[in-house]
Amino acid sequence: MAFHGFSAEGVDLLQLNRLQNSKEFYDAHKDEIKRLSIRPFHELIAEMTPEMVKIDPQFVTVPSRMVSRVRRDTRYTKDKTLYRANMWLFFRRARRERESVPAYYFELHPEYWAFGCWGAWGRGEMEALREMILAEDRLFLDAFRAVNSCPQVHLAGEMYKRPKFPDAKPEYQDWLNRKEIGVDYTNGEDFAPVLDGTFVPFMMKTMRQLAPLYRLLLAAKERADAAGREALQ
């Protein structure tokens, strides 16, 4: 089950399935979708797993629990389109339903491919992270250096309109003023590495370099969870 890249046919099939927006069309092409669109994600997970579990041995590594579903969950959105044209995978720890946990991801979209590391979505996590930034905690400094050493990625996450800590160091402002935080690599120009599979070494090297960021996000979640438990006592 070696990974040899994604097929253009599989990407096109997901787009067509979304455009048809029909259970009948999906059912008629289900086997093709599994073979051309889903199986490559499972093969990629198998290739990534030996290195990813070195970053966190607690990562879930069961493909069926890591890959997005073709059928969209329309319960909480105004967009009632039944199927998606993009797919992604997560490397993250086990979680309760709808719980946010720090994660590495890879996404394949008809218009781009992307990967990165994200976290600090949950209650109190950004507050815990900001405390670590302002205190120049070692975990933050390690993450700060790691992200700065990866020019191929960019810091992301929705920004507040006004600085929360205007007197903090200027180089930390981009971290302090986000509602959630992560880093992305996005490529919408060259799909050749995705189609032939040669993107994997580049992606894996970047993910290893970003391990300090993942550890920072994990620590922020753990501190926020601990503060939440204390507030309930």
Disulfide bonds with the S-S distance in Angstrom:
none
